[in-house]
Amino acid sequence: MGQGGFRLLFAMSLGLVALVCAGTAGAAQPCASRLLADWQDGRIDHVYPVSCYRTALADLPEDVRVYSSAQTDITRALQGRLARAAAKSAAPKRNSDRHGVSPLLVAAITAAILVAAGSIAAAVR
């Protein structure tokens, strides 16, 4: 097999890899479509990323928007998702298995060192 044969084999394998990657890229169902499919029974059972709720609301078909409660249901689910995310980020994080040094203790020790250094400097004069 000469150099031309290797080039042909390499080009064919690259083409095959490109076809496989392109075939699987479009196979995944967008999250907005999954959200609408989840809503079909009138309620949303799963939790989705915030962008999915917004995309689903933006891409909602006009007949579904007018003749169903989809817009209200998805908006309510989005508000719940945002509220849970805000509560989770606002909650104080407590890590009981980690015993670190208190920032107040560090500040007190630093202040004591500075006072001692100032006293020594005044005594030396």
C-alpha positions as CSV (number, residue, x, y, z in Angstrom):
1,M,0.0,0.0,0.0
2,G,1.6,3.2,-1.1
3,Q,1.3,6.8,0.1
4,G,-1.8,7.4,-2.0
5,G,-3.5,4.4,-0.5
6,F,-2.9,5.7,3.0
7,R,-4.2,9.1,2.1
8,L,-7.4,7.5,0.6
9,L,-7.8,5.4,3.7
10,F,-7.3,8.4,6.0
11,A,-9.8,10.6,4.0
12,M,-12.4,7.8,4.1
13,S,-12.0,7.3,7.8
14,L,-12.3,11.1,8.4
15,G,-15.4,11.1,6.3
16,L,-16.9,8.2,8.2
17,V,-16.2,10.0,11.6
18,A,-17.8,13.2,10.3
19,L,-20.9,11.3,9.2
20,V,-21.2,9.5,12.6
21,C,-20.8,12.8,14.5
22,A,-23.3,14.6,12.3
23,G,-25.8,11.8,12.6
24,T,-25.8,11.9,16.4
25,A,-25.8,15.7,16.7
26,G,-29.4,16.0,15.4
27,A,-30.7,13.0,17.2
28,A,-31.1,14.6,20.6
29,Q,-34.5,16.1,21.3
30,P,-34.2,19.8,22.3
31,C,-35.0,20.4,26.0
32,A,-37.9,22.7,25.1
33,S,-39.6,19.9,23.2
34,R,-39.0,17.5,26.1
35,L,-40.6,20.1,28.4
36,L,-43.7,20.4,26.1
37,A,-43.9,16.7,25.9
38,D,-43.7,16.5,29.7
39,W,-46.5,19.1,29.9
40,Q,-48.9,17.1,27.7
41,D,-50.7,15.7,30.7
42,G,-51.3,19.2,32.1
43,R,-48.4,19.2,34.6
44,I,-44.6,19.3,34.5
45,D,-43.1,16.4,36.3
46,H,-39.4,17.0,35.8
47,V,-37.0,19.8,36.5
48,Y,-35.3,21.5,33.5
49,P,-32.7,24.1,33.1
50,V,-34.0,27.7,33.2
51,S,-33.1,28.1,29.5
52,C,-35.5,25.3,28.6
53,Y,-38.5,27.0,30.2
54,R,-37.7,30.2,28.4
55,T,-37.1,28.6,25.1
56,A,-40.4,26.6,25.5
57,L,-42.3,29.8,26.2
58,A,-40.7,31.6,23.3
59,D,-41.4,28.7,20.8
60,L,-44.9,27.8,22.1
61,P,-47.2,27.3,19.1
62,E,-49.9,29.9,18.9
63,D,-52.8,27.4,19.2
64,V,-51.3,25.9,22.3
65,R,-50.7,29.4,23.7
66,V,-54.3,30.5,23.1
67,Y,-56.4,27.3,23.8
68,S,-54.5,25.7,26.7
69,S,-52.9,26.5,30.0
70,A,-49.4,25.7,28.8
71,Q,-48.1,29.2,29.0
72,T,-49.4,29.6,32.6
73,D,-48.2,26.2,33.6
74,I,-44.7,26.6,32.1
75,T,-44.4,30.2,33.6
76,R,-45.4,28.9,37.0
77,A,-42.8,26.0,36.7
78,L,-40.2,28.6,35.7
79,Q,-41.0,30.8,38.7
80,G,-40.7,27.8,41.0
81,R,-37.4,26.8,39.5
82,L,-36.0,30.3,39.9
83,A,-37.3,30.5,43.5
84,R,-35.7,27.2,44.4
85,A,-32.4,28.4,42.8
86,A,-32.5,31.7,44.7
87,A,-33.3,29.9,48.0
88,K,-30.5,27.5,47.4
89,S,-27.9,30.2,46.7
90,A,-29.1,32.4,49.6
91,A,-29.0,29.6,52.2
92,P,-25.9,29.8,54.3
93,K,-23.5,26.9,53.6
94,R,-22.6,25.0,56.7
95,N,-19.9,22.4,56.6
96,S,-19.9,20.8,60.0
97,D,-17.1,18.4,59.2
98,R,-14.7,21.2,58.5
99,H,-13.2,23.1,61.4
100,G,-11.6,26.2,60.1
101,V,-10.2,29.3,61.8
102,S,-12.7,32.0,62.6
103,P,-12.1,35.2,60.7
104,L,-12.9,37.1,64.0
105,L,-10.1,35.2,65.7
106,V,-7.6,36.0,63.0
107,A,-8.6,39.7,63.2
108,A,-8.2,39.7,67.1
109,I,-4.7,38.0,66.9
110,T,-3.6,40.5,64.2
111,A,-4.8,43.4,66.3
112,A,-3.0,42.1,69.4
113,I,0.3,41.7,67.4
114,L,0.0,45.3,66.0
115,V,-0.7,46.7,69.5
116,A,2.3,44.7,70.9
117,A,4.5,45.9,68.1
118,G,3.4,49.5,68.7
119,S,4.1,49.2,72.4
120,I,7.6,47.8,71.8
121,A,8.3,50.6,69.3
122,A,7.2,53.3,71.8
123,A,9.3,51.7,74.6
124,V,12.4,51.6,72.4
125,R,12.2,55.4,71.7
